[in-house]
Amino acid sequence: MDIFDTFLNAEVMRRTFPLLLRGLWITLQLGAASIIAGLVLGLGLAMARLYGPGPVRFLTRVYIDIFRSIPLLVLLIIVYYALPFVAVRLSPFASAMTALTLVSGAYTAEIFRAGIEAIPRGQFEASAALGLSGWQTMADVILPQAVRIVIPPLTNNSINVVKDTALASVVAMPDLLKQATQAQALAANPTPLIVAAAIYVAFLWPLVALVSRMERRFAARRR
């Protein structure tokens, strides 16, 4: 059998491509929602860990350590399959977004914390000398500088979130991978899986290249 008929069958590709595009749209929606929610959660956690009272800092650190340690697939299965036993039923989309946000928020918190701690202490002292409050200092002086520092790792984390959306297929989310798997079963041909992989690469490769370029640019500025 011709390898192209097996892995790149044009007829199968034509019939299943619309399904894959619908799955891609759901994947992008899930990825964008989880990234935004994770950024908000991560910034809040970073602020709590750096400037909260002692018990809050401790609990925040415990949260971050736990959700950086637990496999995302395990968390996703717990959210979707275990929570109904306590009368909490979430849709596949909500379950996937919850799991992705909880994990992404933990990693994002550490990224923001590292960025804030990289700002020289003199910036805080100068702001205090100008009469700025703590929140004014953070919002107007520290965070704008920290954000520029953390853009490359945040972008890299966002790429990981989009890749991790593929795990949502285990809870019947009709994302790109789920649609490709179903199309492969219906067509009895692996072409949809190959096309889905190509779509992931085509979408994420430019972002990976962008991260590398930003990292080189920031490294050049530091020198």
Short mmCIF file of the C-alpha atoms (twelve columns), coordinates in Angstrom:
data_MODEL
# 
_entry.id   MODEL 
# 
loop_
_atom_site.group_PDB 
_atom_site.id 
_atom_site.type_symbol 
_atom_site.label_atom_id 
_atom_site.label_alt_id 
_atom_site.label_comp_id 
_atom_site.label_asym_id 
_atom_site.label_seq_id 
_atom_site.Cartn_x 
_atom_site.Cartn_y 
_atom_site.Cartn_z 
_atom_site.pdbx_PDB_model_num 
ATOM 1   C CA . MET A 1   0.000   0.000  0.000  1 
ATOM 2   C CA . ASP A 2   1.253   3.463  -0.887 1 
ATOM 3   C CA . ILE A 3   2.432   5.353  2.178  1 
ATOM 4   C CA . PHE A 4   0.691   8.498  0.960  1 
ATOM 5   C CA . ASP A 5   -2.629  6.672  0.686  1 
ATOM 6   C CA . THR A 6   -2.128  5.528  4.249  1 
ATOM 7   C CA . PHE A 7   -0.964  8.703  5.982  1 
ATOM 8   C CA . LEU A 8   -1.871  11.518 3.578  1 
ATOM 9   C CA . ASN A 9   -4.946  10.306 1.785  1 
ATOM 10  C CA . ALA A 10  -6.282  13.261 -0.181 1 
ATOM 11  C CA . GLU A 11  -9.896  12.062 -0.217 1 
ATOM 12  C CA . VAL A 12  -9.936  11.401 3.528  1 
ATOM 13  C CA . MET A 13  -8.297  14.760 4.097  1 
ATOM 14  C CA . ARG A 14  -10.955 16.522 2.028  1 
ATOM 15  C CA . ARG A 15  -13.841 14.839 3.863  1 
ATOM 16  C CA . THR A 16  -12.494 15.316 7.397  1 
ATOM 17  C CA . PHE A 17  -10.870 18.757 7.170  1 
ATOM 18  C CA . PRO A 18  -14.072 20.648 8.105  1 
ATOM 19  C CA . LEU A 19  -14.326 18.535 11.276 1 
ATOM 20  C CA . LEU A 20  -10.743 19.347 12.154 1 
ATOM 21  C CA . LEU A 21  -11.344 23.063 11.660 1 
ATOM 22  C CA . ARG A 22  -14.308 22.915 14.055 1 
ATOM 23  C CA . GLY A 23  -12.085 21.144 16.554 1 
ATOM 24  C CA . LEU A 24  -9.361  23.752 16.071 1 
ATOM 25  C CA . TRP A 25  -11.837 26.543 16.822 1 
ATOM 26  C CA . ILE A 26  -12.832 24.868 20.098 1 
ATOM 27  C CA . THR A 27  -9.169  24.290 20.935 1 
ATOM 28  C CA . LEU A 28  -8.407  27.974 20.395 1 
ATOM 29  C CA . GLN A 29  -11.390 29.030 22.518 1 
ATOM 30  C CA . LEU A 30  -10.341 26.721 25.342 1 
ATOM 31  C CA . GLY A 31  -6.708  27.800 25.106 1 
ATOM 32  C CA . ALA A 32  -7.498  31.530 25.084 1 
ATOM 33  C CA . ALA A 33  -9.950  31.299 27.995 1 
ATOM 34  C CA . SER A 34  -7.532  29.215 30.074 1 
ATOM 35  C CA . ILE A 35  -4.574  31.496 29.326 1 
ATOM 36  C CA . ILE A 36  -6.475  34.651 30.332 1 
ATOM 37  C CA . ALA A 37  -7.886  33.064 33.482 1 
ATOM 38  C CA . GLY A 38  -4.457  31.652 34.343 1 
ATOM 39  C CA . LEU A 39  -2.832  35.073 33.968 1 
ATOM 40  C CA . VAL A 40  -5.343  36.672 36.321 1 
ATOM 41  C CA . LEU A 41  -5.052  33.843 38.843 1 
ATOM 42  C CA . GLY A 42  -1.263  33.771 38.586 1 
ATOM 43  C CA . LEU A 43  -0.873  37.498 39.164 1 
ATOM 44  C CA . GLY A 44  -3.149  37.321 42.194 1 
ATOM 45  C CA . LEU A 45  -1.211  34.379 43.594 1 
ATOM 46  C CA . ALA A 46  2.117   36.114 42.998 1 
ATOM 47  C CA . MET A 47  0.959   39.232 44.836 1 
ATOM 48  C CA . ALA A 48  -0.412  37.131 47.691 1 
ATOM 49  C CA . ARG A 49  2.828   35.176 48.002 1 
ATOM 50  C CA . LEU A 50  5.018   38.264 47.964 1 
ATOM 51  C CA . TYR A 51  2.965   40.735 49.993 1 
ATOM 52  C CA . GLY A 52  0.238   38.850 51.827 1 
ATOM 53  C CA . PRO A 53  0.244   38.152 55.578 1 
ATOM 54  C CA . GLY A 54  2.143   35.115 56.784 1 
ATOM 55  C CA . PRO A 55  -0.688  32.562 56.633 1 
ATOM 56  C CA . VAL A 56  -1.716  33.744 53.167 1 
ATOM 57  C CA . ARG A 57  1.864   33.462 51.891 1 
ATOM 58  C CA . PHE A 58  2.087   29.936 53.296 1 
ATOM 59  C CA . LEU A 59  -1.215  28.798 51.774 1 
ATOM 60  C CA . THR A 60  -0.300  30.367 48.441 1 
ATOM 61  C CA . ARG A 61  3.007   28.539 48.383 1 
ATOM 62  C CA . VAL A 62  1.253   25.253 49.208 1 
ATOM 63  C CA . TYR A 63  -1.220  25.831 46.366 1 
ATOM 64  C CA . ILE A 64  1.538   26.624 43.884 1 
ATOM 65  C CA . ASP A 65  3.612   23.598 44.884 1 
ATOM 66  C CA . ILE A 66  0.631   21.228 44.714 1 
ATOM 67  C CA . PHE A 67  -0.640  22.345 41.321 1 
ATOM 68  C CA . ARG A 68  2.840   22.394 39.829 1 
ATOM 69  C CA . SER A 69  3.268   18.798 41.017 1 
ATOM 70  C CA . ILE A 70  -0.032  17.188 40.030 1 
ATOM 71  C CA . PRO A 71  -0.241  15.846 36.457 1 
ATOM 72  C CA . LEU A 72  -2.744  17.843 34.440 1 
ATOM 73  C CA . LEU A 73  -4.446  14.695 33.143 1 
ATOM 74  C CA . VAL A 74  -5.037  13.475 36.703 1 
ATOM 75  C CA . LEU A 75  -6.509  16.836 37.707 1 
ATOM 76  C CA . LEU A 76  -8.727  16.917 34.625 1 
ATOM 77  C CA . ILE A 77  -10.121 13.461 35.390 1 
ATOM 78  C CA . ILE A 78  -10.742 14.445 39.015 1 
ATOM 79  C CA . VAL A 79  -12.602 17.599 38.013 1 
ATOM 80  C CA . TYR A 80  -14.764 15.866 35.417 1 
ATOM 81  C CA . TYR A 81  -15.352 12.450 36.947 1 
ATOM 82  C CA . ALA A 82  -14.960 12.920 40.721 1 
ATOM 83  C CA . LEU A 83  -16.724 16.233 41.409 1 
ATOM 84  C CA . PRO A 84  -20.152 14.867 40.360 1 
ATOM 85  C CA . PHE A 85  -20.002 12.666 43.468 1 
ATOM 86  C CA . VAL A 86  -20.336 15.874 45.522 1 
ATOM 87  C CA . ALA A 87  -23.060 17.270 43.247 1 
ATOM 88  C CA . VAL A 88  -20.694 19.468 41.216 1 
ATOM 89  C CA . ARG A 89  -21.203 18.754 37.526 1 
ATOM 90  C CA . LEU A 90  -19.217 20.708 34.963 1 
ATOM 91  C CA . SER A 91  -19.408 20.555 31.202 1 
ATOM 92  C CA . PRO A 92  -16.399 19.158 29.329 1 
ATOM 93  C CA . PHE A 93  -15.371 22.710 28.375 1 
ATOM 94  C CA . ALA A 94  -15.709 24.025 31.950 1 
ATOM 95  C CA . SER A 95  -13.877 20.999 33.351 1 
ATOM 96  C CA . ALA A 96  -10.978 21.387 30.936 1 
ATOM 97  C CA . MET A 97  -10.776 25.135 31.486 1 
ATOM 98  C CA . THR A 98  -10.834 24.692 35.271 1 
ATOM 99  C CA . ALA A 99  -8.007  22.162 35.248 1 
ATOM 100 C CA . LEU A 100 -5.912  24.157 32.787 1 
ATOM 101 C CA . THR A 101 -6.445  27.391 34.713 1 
ATOM 102 C CA . LEU A 102 -5.535  25.884 38.085 1 
ATOM 103 C CA . VAL A 103 -2.266  24.476 36.745 1 
ATOM 104 C CA . SER A 104 -1.432  27.431 34.505 1 
ATOM 105 C CA . GLY A 105 -2.116  29.843 37.369 1 
ATOM 106 C CA . ALA A 106 0.453   28.081 39.549 1 
ATOM 107 C CA . TYR A 107 3.179   28.310 36.903 1 
ATOM 108 C CA . THR A 108 2.208   31.880 36.003 1 
ATOM 109 C CA . ALA A 109 2.433   32.900 39.657 1 
ATOM 110 C CA . GLU A 110 6.065   31.808 39.801 1 
ATOM 111 C CA . ILE A 111 6.824   33.629 36.562 1 
ATOM 112 C CA . PHE A 112 5.316   36.876 37.867 1 
ATOM 113 C CA . ARG A 113 7.060   36.452 41.224 1 
ATOM 114 C CA . ALA A 114 10.426  36.049 39.548 1 
ATOM 115 C CA . GLY A 115 9.768   39.112 37.383 1 
ATOM 116 C CA . ILE A 116 8.787   41.297 40.329 1 
ATOM 117 C CA . GLU A 117 11.747  40.140 42.396 1 
ATOM 118 C CA . ALA A 118 14.065  40.992 39.482 1 
ATOM 119 C CA . ILE A 119 13.208  44.689 39.826 1 
ATOM 120 C CA . PRO A 120 15.934  46.488 41.837 1 
ATOM 121 C CA . ARG A 121 14.957  47.486 45.367 1 
ATOM 122 C CA . GLY A 122 15.934  51.027 44.517 1 
ATOM 123 C CA . GLN A 123 12.772  51.296 42.408 1 
ATOM 124 C CA . PHE A 124 10.646  50.669 45.494 1 
ATOM 125 C CA . GLU A 125 12.653  53.133 47.573 1 
ATOM 126 C CA . ALA A 126 12.465  55.830 44.907 1 
ATOM 127 C CA . SER A 127 8.698   55.391 44.625 1 
ATOM 128 C CA . ALA A 128 8.301   55.668 48.384 1 
ATOM 129 C CA . ALA A 129 10.420  58.845 48.364 1 
ATOM 130 C CA . LEU A 130 8.039   60.317 45.771 1 
ATOM 131 C CA . GLY A 131 5.105   59.630 48.073 1 
ATOM 132 C CA . LEU A 132 3.558   56.807 46.055 1 
ATOM 133 C CA . SER A 133 1.490   54.264 47.942 1 
ATOM 134 C CA . GLY A 134 2.312   50.597 47.797 1 
ATOM 135 C CA . TRP A 135 -0.404  49.901 45.226 1 
ATOM 136 C CA . GLN A 136 0.595   52.918 43.137 1 
ATOM 137 C CA . THR A 137 4.193   51.749 43.182 1 
ATOM 138 C CA . MET A 138 3.185   48.272 42.078 1 
ATOM 139 C CA . ALA A 139 0.745   49.375 39.375 1 
ATOM 140 C CA . ASP A 140 2.679   52.312 37.926 1 
ATOM 141 C CA . VAL A 141 6.331   51.411 38.480 1 
ATOM 142 C CA . ILE A 142 6.989   47.755 39.255 1 
ATOM 143 C CA . LEU A 143 4.475   45.778 37.216 1 
ATOM 144 C CA . PRO A 144 5.134   47.563 33.889 1 
ATOM 145 C CA . GLN A 145 8.827   46.689 34.207 1 
ATOM 146 C CA . ALA A 146 8.136   43.159 35.457 1 
ATOM 147 C CA . VAL A 147 5.757   42.450 32.572 1 
ATOM 148 C CA . ARG A 148 8.475   43.274 30.037 1 
ATOM 149 C CA . ILE A 149 10.782  40.818 31.797 1 
ATOM 150 C CA . VAL A 150 8.274   37.976 31.945 1 
ATOM 151 C CA . ILE A 151 6.840   38.229 28.419 1 
ATOM 152 C CA . PRO A 152 9.060   35.409 27.013 1 
ATOM 153 C CA . PRO A 153 8.310   32.866 29.789 1 
ATOM 154 C CA . LEU A 154 4.627   33.841 29.812 1 
ATOM 155 C CA . THR A 155 4.443   33.281 26.075 1 
ATOM 156 C CA . ASN A 156 6.155   29.934 26.475 1 
ATOM 157 C CA . ASN A 157 3.686   28.990 29.209 1 
ATOM 158 C CA . SER A 158 0.806   29.991 26.936 1 
ATOM 159 C CA . ILE A 159 2.159   27.668 24.240 1 
ATOM 160 C CA . ASN A 160 2.194   24.837 26.781 1 
ATOM 161 C CA . VAL A 161 -1.415  25.607 27.731 1 
ATOM 162 C CA . VAL A 162 -2.528  25.369 24.101 1 
ATOM 163 C CA . LYS A 163 -0.690  22.062 23.707 1 
ATOM 164 C CA . ASP A 164 -2.231  20.744 26.920 1 
ATOM 165 C CA . THR A 165 -5.729  21.409 25.582 1 
ATOM 166 C CA . ALA A 166 -5.290  18.133 23.679 1 
ATOM 167 C CA . LEU A 167 -5.798  16.337 26.994 1 
ATOM 168 C CA . ALA A 168 -9.390  17.622 27.053 1 
ATOM 169 C CA . SER A 169 -10.278 14.882 24.575 1 
ATOM 170 C CA . VAL A 170 -10.401 12.402 27.483 1 
ATOM 171 C CA . VAL A 171 -13.523 14.157 28.820 1 
ATOM 172 C CA . ALA A 172 -15.291 14.121 25.452 1 
ATOM 173 C CA . MET A 173 -14.338 17.688 24.542 1 
ATOM 174 C CA . PRO A 174 -14.752 17.990 20.763 1 
ATOM 175 C CA . ASP A 175 -11.387 19.686 20.389 1 
ATOM 176 C CA . LEU A 176 -8.931  19.202 17.551 1 
ATOM 177 C CA . LEU A 177 -7.529  15.902 18.827 1 
ATOM 178 C CA . LYS A 178 -10.972 14.465 19.629 1 
ATOM 179 C CA . GLN A 179 -12.288 15.361 16.187 1 
ATOM 180 C CA . ALA A 180 -9.187  13.863 14.579 1 
ATOM 181 C CA . THR A 181 -9.559  10.649 16.577 1 
ATOM 182 C CA . GLN A 182 -13.213 10.290 15.635 1 
ATOM 183 C CA . ALA A 183 -12.492 11.082 11.992 1 
ATOM 184 C CA . GLN A 184 -9.698  8.512  11.963 1 
ATOM 185 C CA . ALA A 185 -12.064 5.864  13.344 1 
ATOM 186 C CA . LEU A 186 -14.800 6.682  10.821 1 
ATOM 187 C CA . ALA A 187 -12.426 6.767  7.859  1 
ATOM 188 C CA . ALA A 188 -10.344 3.799  9.033  1 
ATOM 189 C CA . ASN A 189 -7.327  5.845  8.016  1 
ATOM 190 C CA . PRO A 190 -4.729  7.752  10.090 1 
ATOM 191 C CA . THR A 191 -4.705  10.790 7.792  1 
ATOM 192 C CA . PRO A 192 -6.865  12.952 10.153 1 
ATOM 193 C CA . LEU A 193 -4.353  12.408 12.968 1 
ATOM 194 C CA . ILE A 194 -1.467  13.455 10.728 1 
ATOM 195 C CA . VAL A 195 -3.366  16.556 9.607  1 
ATOM 196 C CA . ALA A 196 -4.218  17.439 13.213 1 
ATOM 197 C CA . ALA A 197 -0.532  17.189 14.148 1 
ATOM 198 C CA . ALA A 198 0.344   19.425 11.195 1 
ATOM 199 C CA . ILE A 199 -2.252  21.987 12.318 1 
ATOM 200 C CA . TYR A 200 -0.757  22.079 15.816 1 
ATOM 201 C CA . VAL A 201 2.727   22.579 14.372 1 
ATOM 202 C CA . ALA A 202 1.581   25.258 11.907 1 
ATOM 203 C CA . PHE A 203 -0.149  27.190 14.673 1 
ATOM 204 C CA . LEU A 204 2.459   26.851 17.426 1 
ATOM 205 C CA . TRP A 205 5.752   26.881 15.512 1 
ATOM 206 C CA . PRO A 206 5.603   30.652 14.825 1 
ATOM 207 C CA . LEU A 207 4.945   31.249 18.536 1 
ATOM 208 C CA . VAL A 208 7.914   29.081 19.509 1 
ATOM 209 C CA . ALA A 209 10.094  31.056 17.092 1 
ATOM 210 C CA . LEU A 210 8.734   34.307 18.555 1 
ATOM 211 C CA . VAL A 211 9.685   33.227 22.077 1 
ATOM 212 C CA . SER A 212 13.227  32.398 20.947 1 
ATOM 213 C CA . ARG A 213 13.526  35.789 19.251 1 
ATOM 214 C CA . MET A 214 12.266  37.646 22.331 1 
ATOM 215 C CA . GLU A 215 14.640  35.731 24.598 1 
ATOM 216 C CA . ARG A 216 17.602  36.667 22.386 1 
ATOM 217 C CA . ARG A 217 16.486  40.300 22.310 1 
ATOM 218 C CA . PHE A 218 16.129  40.508 26.097 1 
ATOM 219 C CA . ALA A 219 19.505  38.787 26.551 1 
ATOM 220 C CA . ALA A 220 21.115  41.344 24.217 1 
ATOM 221 C CA . ARG A 221 19.596  44.217 26.153 1 
ATOM 222 C CA . ARG A 222 20.891  42.839 29.450 1 
ATOM 223 C CA . ARG A 223 24.408  42.692 27.995 1 
# 
